[in-house]
Each structure stands twice: as structure tokens, then as C-alpha cells.
Amino acid sequence: MKHHVVRRDESLSSIAKRHGVTWQSLATRNGLRNPNRLQVGQQLVIPGNATDEELGKGSTPQPNPPPAPRHHSDKQGIAVAGEVTDLQLRAIMPNAGTRIARFLGPLNTSMRTHDINTNERRAAFLAQVSVESGQLRNVEENLNYSAARLRAVWPRRFRTDEIARTYANNPEALGNYVYADRLGNGDASSGDGYRYRGRGLMQTTGRDNYRAAGFENNPEALSDPQTAADSAGRFWSQNGLNGRTNSVLSRTQFNGISQAVNGGNHGSDERWSAYQRALRALRPDSP
């Protein structure tokens, strides 16, 4: 007896065609009342050649099943079957540990809401989330740096050890200094830099970006899994990144996405590695 495990983007018709049977016999053999509601990972029993016996005596062959419905606002791609699974997210973010359980639901909700609904879009999105959040471990920017680390991360701002030591291991002072008079923040004395430091799965930073996300008056809320995930999806959608990730990306194309997210080349190799993991997890049949 042959079996088939449903993969993403597969329909009952495509599975039937692959195995040389009719979709009606496949549906009947597996008791499928709605041929469009397949689940990724679902195991199907493959019948032999389609016969009257397999279809059920007296049954009437029906027309091909209707195509899977398009996402309500997706103009370019068809929504993928099912959602990202626990095992897939673990493969993409192997160091996330127990945080997978907290963020899996919010991430799927965010991706569904913001049209991040194809394997290609999701691979790029989750790769960026992986690095921006330290594999879901950091939903609030850690500004506790040593003097040496400050000089490495912000060499232009901390040109001498003396300047670096002033802000070393002092997160509030550092945030107010490095984010002052930027991104809609006031000067260092306003406290905006630390108040609107990076939060969420895409590290929303600065008063202007918090306002756009709807959290200017409640910045701490962006650390909650649901809002952290939603803000990441909103950023992705509002910045046109769905349209730039409709196909598998070259390294140069993916670096452009990273720059749109991070504003530079920080963690470029790590982001690319995460993207490769995501493609393997979400597109198991791809080269």
C-alpha cells in the first residue's frame, strides 16, 4: 500500500496526477469531504488505478475540485497550504528552545495577517526575524556593552577608549546617546533613545517607528509575543518586502532585504545561513 505525505503548495489534484489516480478515488479512499482542506504533513493512502470499486459503486464521477481559494488581499501568489509547523520553526531557529511554543502561534497569525503567505516570502521573513531577535530570545534590545564592544559596534561614535568607558555597561545612557536626534527621538536628555530602543521581533526602534506601529504611548507592549510578531509582519508589509521576496533570492538580492530590515550589513552571513535553513524547512523539494 502506497502513502503520500502532503507538502506545501500541493493540491489533491496534483497529488492524484503524480500517482496516476483520480482525485475522486483519492478523496474517497481517505474520507476527504473537502478536497481543498489538506494539511501539511497529512498522510494519504494512495489507491490503485481508479475503478468503479475504488470510487464506490453507484458513485458519479465529479468535475475537478475547485482551485484553492486565493488569499483575500494577495494579488501575486496563492496562499500556501497550512501554516508553519513547530518542527519547521525549530529547523529554522534551532537555538530557540521553549520559545518556539510561545511564538509559533503569534508568528503564524502575523504572517497570515500581513500576506507573508508563500514559502519564499516566509523563508526570507523568518530568516530576518531569527537574526533580529536572536532566535526569539531577544524581544528587547540589549544595550549592556563593554567598552571594547562599543568601539567594535559603533567605531565612529566611540573613537577612543575614554569615550567608550563613559557609556560601557550603562544601557540607559547608551540608548539615549546613540539614538538621540534620530528616528523621531528628541535629544539625549529627552530619554527617547532608551524609551524607544529596539523591541519586537524586527527590533522596532525610534519614536517615529513606534508611532507607526501604534505603540508610541505604550512602548513596553512591543515585547509581548503577539505584538512583537505583529509589528514585525506590519514592518515587512509596509516596506514592500512581500513584493521583493516572491521567488528564491540570490545572495545579492537577499542582502538588499537585510539592509531594508537592519539598515546595514550587520550579521550578513548569519542572515544568509538562516535563509538557507528556512528554504530547506519550507521548500523540501527545492534544489
C-alpha positions as CSV (number, residue, x, y, z in Angstrom):
1,M,0.0,0.0,0.0
2,K,1.4,3.3,-1.1
3,H,1.3,6.5,1.0
4,H,2.0,10.2,0.3
5,V,2.8,12.9,2.9
6,V,1.3,16.3,1.9
7,R,3.8,19.0,1.2
8,R,3.2,22.7,1.0
9,D,1.5,24.1,-2.1
10,E,0.2,20.6,-3.1
11,S,-3.5,20.1,-4.0
12,L,-5.4,16.9,-4.2
13,S,-5.4,17.1,-8.0
14,S,-1.6,17.4,-8.2
15,I,-1.1,14.5,-5.8
16,A,-3.5,12.4,-7.7
17,K,-1.8,13.2,-11.0
18,R,1.6,12.4,-9.6
19,H,0.4,8.9,-8.6
20,G,-1.7,8.2,-11.7
21,V,-5.1,8.1,-10.0
22,T,-8.2,10.3,-10.0
23,W,-8.7,12.9,-7.2
24,Q,-12.1,11.3,-6.6
25,S,-10.6,8.0,-5.8
26,L,-8.0,9.6,-3.6
27,A,-10.7,11.6,-1.7
28,T,-12.9,8.5,-1.3
29,R,-10.1,6.3,-0.1
30,N,-9.1,8.8,2.6
31,G,-12.5,10.0,3.6
32,L,-11.9,13.6,2.5
33,R,-15.1,15.6,2.5
34,N,-13.5,18.9,1.4
35,P,-10.6,18.2,-1.1
36,N,-9.3,21.7,-0.6
37,R,-8.6,21.3,3.1
38,L,-5.3,19.4,3.1
39,Q,-2.9,19.8,6.0
40,V,0.9,19.9,5.6
41,G,2.2,16.6,6.9
42,Q,-1.1,14.8,6.4
43,Q,-0.5,11.2,5.3
44,L,-2.7,9.9,2.4
45,V,-3.3,6.4,1.3
46,I,-2.8,6.1,-2.4
47,P,-5.4,3.7,-4.1
48,G,-4.6,1.6,-7.2
49,N,-5.9,2.7,-10.6
50,A,-9.2,4.5,-10.3
51,T,-12.0,2.0,-10.8
52,D,-15.7,1.9,-10.1
53,E,-14.9,-0.1,-7.0
54,E,-12.5,2.4,-5.7
55,L,-14.8,5.3,-6.4
56,G,-17.7,3.4,-4.8
57,K,-20.4,1.6,-6.7
58,G,-23.1,3.9,-7.9
59,S,-21.0,7.0,-7.4
60,T,-20.9,9.6,-10.1
61,P,-17.6,11.0,-11.2
62,Q,-17.4,14.7,-10.4
63,P,-15.6,17.5,-12.0
64,N,-12.2,18.6,-10.9
65,P,-12.2,20.1,-7.4
66,P,-12.2,23.9,-7.4
67,P,-8.8,25.6,-7.0
68,A,-7.7,26.5,-3.5
69,P,-9.0,30.0,-2.7
70,R,-6.7,32.9,-3.1
71,H,-5.8,34.9,0.0
72,H,-8.2,37.8,0.5
73,S,-5.7,40.5,-0.3
74,D,-2.8,38.7,-2.1
75,K,-2.5,39.9,-5.7
76,Q,0.5,37.9,-6.7
77,G,0.6,34.4,-5.1
78,I,-1.7,31.7,-3.8
79,A,-1.7,31.2,-0.1
80,V,0.3,28.2,1.0
81,A,-1.4,25.1,2.4
82,G,-1.4,25.1,6.2
83,E,0.9,27.1,8.4
84,V,4.5,27.0,9.6
85,T,4.8,24.0,11.9
86,D,6.6,23.6,15.2
87,L,9.2,21.3,13.5
88,Q,9.8,23.7,10.7
89,L,10.3,26.7,13.0
90,R,12.7,24.6,15.1
91,A,14.7,23.8,12.0
92,I,14.9,27.5,11.1
93,M,15.7,28.6,14.6
94,P,17.5,25.6,16.3
95,N,18.5,27.6,19.4
96,A,15.1,29.0,20.2
97,G,14.2,26.1,22.6
98,T,11.0,26.6,24.5
99,R,10.4,30.0,23.0
100,I,9.0,28.2,19.9
101,A,5.8,27.4,21.8
102,R,5.3,31.0,22.8
103,F,5.9,32.5,19.3
104,L,4.7,29.9,16.8
105,G,1.0,31.0,17.0
106,P,1.7,34.7,17.0
107,L,4.1,34.4,14.1
108,N,1.5,32.4,12.0
109,T,-1.1,35.0,12.8
110,S,1.2,37.8,11.8
111,M,2.2,36.1,8.5
112,R,-1.4,35.4,7.7
113,T,-2.5,39.0,8.5
114,H,0.3,40.6,6.5
115,D,0.2,38.4,3.4
116,I,3.5,36.7,4.2
117,N,1.8,33.6,2.8
118,T,4.2,31.8,0.4
119,N,7.2,29.7,1.1
120,E,9.5,32.2,-0.5
121,R,8.2,35.2,1.5
122,R,8.1,33.2,4.8
123,A,11.7,31.9,4.3
124,A,13.0,35.5,3.9
125,F,10.9,36.9,6.7
126,L,11.7,34.2,9.3
127,A,15.4,34.4,8.5
128,Q,15.4,38.1,9.3
129,V,13.3,37.5,12.4
130,S,15.7,34.8,13.5
131,V,18.7,37.2,13.5
132,E,16.9,40.3,14.6
133,S,15.6,38.5,17.7
134,G,18.5,36.2,18.4
135,Q,16.3,33.2,17.5
136,L,13.3,34.6,19.6
137,R,15.5,35.2,22.6
138,N,15.7,39.0,22.4
139,V,12.5,41.0,22.0
140,E,14.1,44.0,23.7
141,E,17.5,45.4,22.6
142,N,20.3,44.7,24.9
143,L,22.3,47.8,25.4
144,N,24.7,46.5,28.0
145,Y,28.0,46.7,26.2
146,S,31.6,46.6,27.3
147,A,33.9,49.5,26.2
148,A,35.6,47.2,23.7
149,R,32.3,46.0,22.2
150,L,31.1,49.6,21.9
151,R,34.2,50.5,19.9
152,A,33.6,47.5,17.6
153,V,29.8,48.1,17.1
154,W,29.9,51.9,16.8
155,P,33.5,52.8,15.8
156,R,32.6,56.3,14.6
157,R,30.8,57.2,17.8
158,F,33.4,55.7,20.1
159,R,36.7,56.7,18.7
160,T,38.6,56.4,22.0
161,D,38.5,54.1,25.0
162,E,37.8,57.1,27.2
163,I,34.5,57.9,25.4
164,A,33.5,54.2,25.3
165,R,34.1,53.8,29.0
166,T,31.6,56.6,29.7
167,Y,28.8,54.5,28.3
168,A,30.0,51.0,29.0
169,N,27.6,48.8,31.0
170,N,25.2,51.7,31.2
171,P,22.2,50.7,28.9
172,E,20.1,53.8,29.6
173,A,22.8,56.3,29.0
174,L,23.9,54.4,25.9
175,G,20.5,54.3,24.3
176,N,19.9,58.0,24.9
177,Y,23.2,58.8,23.4
178,V,23.3,56.6,20.2
179,Y,19.6,57.2,19.3
180,A,19.4,60.9,20.2
181,D,18.0,63.2,17.5
182,R,17.2,60.3,15.2
183,L,14.1,58.3,14.1
184,G,11.9,61.0,15.6
185,N,13.6,60.9,19.0
186,G,14.5,64.0,21.0
187,D,17.9,64.9,22.3
188,A,19.8,62.7,24.8
189,S,18.1,64.5,27.8
190,S,14.6,63.6,26.5
191,G,15.1,59.9,27.3
192,D,13.6,58.9,24.0
193,G,16.6,56.9,22.9
194,Y,16.3,54.4,25.7
195,R,12.5,54.6,25.9
196,Y,12.2,53.7,22.2
197,R,15.1,51.3,21.9
198,G,14.7,48.2,19.7
199,R,11.8,45.9,20.7
200,G,9.8,43.2,19.0
201,L,10.8,40.5,16.6
202,M,12.0,43.0,14.0
203,Q,13.5,45.4,16.6
204,T,11.3,48.4,16.1
205,T,13.4,51.4,17.1
206,G,12.8,55.1,17.5
207,R,9.7,57.2,18.3
208,D,8.6,57.5,14.7
209,N,8.6,53.8,14.2
210,Y,6.8,53.1,17.5
211,R,4.1,55.6,16.4
212,A,3.7,53.9,13.0
213,A,3.3,50.6,14.8
214,G,0.8,52.1,17.2
215,F,2.9,51.8,20.4
216,E,4.2,55.3,20.9
217,N,2.3,55.6,24.2
218,N,2.9,52.0,25.3
219,P,6.4,51.0,24.1
220,E,6.8,48.2,26.6
221,A,3.9,46.3,24.9
222,L,6.1,45.5,21.9
223,S,7.9,42.9,24.0
224,D,4.7,40.8,24.2
225,P,4.8,37.8,21.7
226,Q,1.6,38.7,19.9
227,T,2.5,42.4,19.4
228,A,6.2,41.6,18.8
229,A,5.2,39.2,15.9
230,D,2.5,41.5,14.5
231,S,4.8,44.6,14.5
232,A,7.4,42.5,12.5
233,G,4.8,41.5,9.9
234,R,3.5,45.0,9.6
235,F,7.0,46.4,9.1
236,W,7.6,43.7,6.4
237,S,4.4,44.5,4.6
238,Q,4.5,48.3,4.9
239,N,8.1,48.4,3.5
240,G,7.1,46.4,0.4
241,L,9.2,43.3,1.3
242,N,6.5,40.9,0.2
243,G,6.9,42.1,-3.4
244,R,10.6,41.6,-3.2
245,T,10.5,38.0,-1.9
246,N,8.2,36.3,-4.4
247,S,11.0,34.0,-5.6
248,V,14.1,32.4,-4.1
249,L,16.7,35.2,-3.7
250,S,20.3,35.4,-4.8
251,R,22.8,36.5,-2.1
252,T,22.8,40.0,-3.5
253,Q,19.0,40.2,-3.5
254,F,18.8,38.8,0.0
255,N,21.4,41.3,1.2
256,G,19.1,44.1,-0.1
257,I,16.3,42.7,2.1
258,S,18.7,42.6,5.1
259,Q,19.7,46.2,4.5
260,A,16.0,47.2,4.4
261,V,15.4,45.5,7.7
262,N,18.6,46.3,9.6
263,G,19.8,49.5,7.8
264,G,23.3,48.0,7.2
265,N,25.2,44.7,6.8
266,H,25.2,43.6,10.4
267,G,25.1,39.8,10.7
268,S,25.1,39.3,6.9
269,D,26.5,35.8,7.0
270,E,24.2,34.8,9.8
271,R,21.2,36.1,8.0
272,W,22.1,34.2,4.8
273,S,22.6,30.9,6.8
274,A,19.2,31.4,8.4
275,Y,17.7,31.9,5.0
276,Q,19.2,28.7,3.7
277,R,17.8,26.8,6.7
278,A,14.4,28.4,6.1
279,L,14.3,27.4,2.5
280,R,15.2,23.8,3.4
281,A,12.5,23.7,6.0
282,L,9.7,25.3,3.9
283,R,10.7,24.1,0.5
284,P,11.9,20.5,1.0
285,D,11.6,19.7,-2.8
286,S,13.7,22.6,-3.9
287,P,17.3,22.1,-5.1
